[in-house]
Amino acid sequence: MHFEARFSAVGGQGIILAGTIIADAAFLEGLYAAGSPTYTAQVRGGPTKVDIIVDSEEILFPRTAEIDFFLSLATNSYKKFGTDLKEGAIVMIDPALVTIPDEHRELYKVYEVPIIQLTSDKMGRMVYTSAVALGTMVALTDVVSEESIRKALKTRAPKGTESYNMKALSIGIDYVKEMLAKGVTT
């Protein structure tokens, strides 16, 4: 198994931490994982990304080349980091924040999930955005199990916020499962 993922956003949305949690979950399942974050000079508010590789074999070169899953929470980050995507890759965008070229809808499996609105409406605090985003990824891919991502998130969550992070994760998972049950993609 070899899986490459990229999360992109603007600095401050917790995307880098999300990559670490995915790697932690992979380790819990006996897999290898490597993460590679990228920040621009303007860390807070500037384009950021984290690439994650999960593999059943040792990872000798920790750079992505064919992204299987790409999540973006900002148009400028999508434009800057929406490269190296495998044809047919899963692309998840927040439609209130990201506009993508029409041809990308033909090349990739595009899912529109209002991650920021879900976080705001259901959690009331934007600090849980990365947990909601993790939930959406877990629901769309089989790279790590729900059980492993819950354990990894619980370990990384600041003391006292574990239950809130579990709720945020469930919000993302449930939203995508419901969307898939209805047959909605783009």
N, C-alpha and C positions, 0 to 999 in steps of 0.2 A: 504494500500500500504506500502510495506517495501522494500527498495532498499539499497544495500551496494555496494560501489565503492572504489577502491584503485588506486591511481596514484603513480607510482614509477619512480625514475630517479636518477640523481646525484645532490648533493647540488648546487644550483645556477641556475637551469633550471626553477624555478618558479612554481613547482608542488604544493608546500604547499599553495601558494596563490590561485591556481586553486581550491583546496578543499574548501577554505573559500568562494570563489565566488559561487560555487555550493550550499553551505549551505545558502548563502544570497539569491540566486534565489529561493530555496525551501521555505524560510521564506516569500518571496514575494507572493508565491502561497498558503500561509496559512498552510504549512506543517511544521513538526518538522525536525530539522537537527542537527547532531553532527559531529564534526571532531576531528580526533586524529592524529597529526603528529608524525613522528619518524625520528630522525636524528641520524647518527652515530657520533662517536667522531670527525671524519674528516668531518665537516659540508660542506664546499665548496669542491666539487669533490667526496665526499663520498656518499654511498647509502642513499637515503631518500625516505620516503613515507608519504602519507596522506590517511587515511581511512575516508570515509564519509558515514554516515547513513542518509537516508531520509525516513521519515515515516509519515503516516497520524495520528498516535497515538503518545503520549508522549514517548520519548526514555528514558527508565529507566537504561539501561546498554549500554554505548556508545562504545562497542567493537564489531568489525565485526567478524562474524563466518562463513558466507556463502556469499562470494563476487559474485555479479552479473556482475560487470564490472571491468576490470583490464587493466590499461594502463601502459606500461613500455617503458622508453626511454634509458635503459641501461641494458646490459646482467647481470652485477653483481647485480643490483637491482632486476631484474626479478628472479634470482636464490635465492636471500635472501628473497624477499617478495611475490613471486608467490605461496603462500600457501592459504589455506582456500577458494579456488575457488569452486564455485558451479559447478556441472557437467552441461555443456551447457552454462557456463558463456561466456560473450563477452570479448575477450582478444584482445587488440589492441597493436601492437608493431610497432616501427620504424624499418623496416628491415635492415637499414644500421647500426643500433646500437645494435640490440637485436637478439640473436639466442635462439630459444626455442627447447626443446626436441620434436622429432617427435610425440610422444604419446600425447602431449598436443594438437596437431592439431586434434586428434581424440576425445579428451575429451571436448574441448571448441570450440566456434565459433571464430576463429582467423582472425583478419583483419590486414593487413600490410599497414600502412599509413606512408609515409616519412615525418613526422612532421617537423623534423629539416630542411630537404631540402626545404619543402614548405615555412617554415618561412624565411629561408635564401634567396631563390629565389624571393619570392613575397613581403617580407617585408624589406629585407636588414639588419635587426637588430634582433639578437637572443632574445632580451628582450621580444619579442611577442610570444615566443614558448608556453607559458601557455595559451594564448588566442586561438591560433590555436588548441591546444589540447582540450580545452573546446568545441570548435566548433565541433570537431570530435565526442566527447562524446554525445553532444546534438543531432547530426544527427543520431546516432546509438541507442539512448535510448529515452524513453519518460518520464524520471524522472523529468525533468523540461522543460518548454517551451523555445523556442528561445527568446520570448519577455522578459521573466523573467531573462534569463541569460544575455541578453543585458543590462537590467536595472542594474543588480548586477555588471556586469563588468564595466559599465560606472561609477558607484559609487566608485569602488575600483581603477580605473585607475588614475594614477598621472595626475594632472591638465595639460592640453595641449596635452595629448596623447589619449584622448577619441576616436577620429576618427580613429586613427591608430589601437587601440585595437578592435574597431568595424570591421575594415577591416580584421584584423587577425582572428577574430572569424568567419567572413563570409568565409574566405579562408578554414578553417577547415570544416565548415558546407557544403559548396559547393563541396569540394573534395569528402567527404564521400557520399553525395547524388548522385554525378556523378558515383562514384564507384558502389554504390548499383544499380543504373539504368542500369549499364552494367552487373550486376550479378556477380561482382568480390567479392570474400571473401578472401580466403587465397592465 
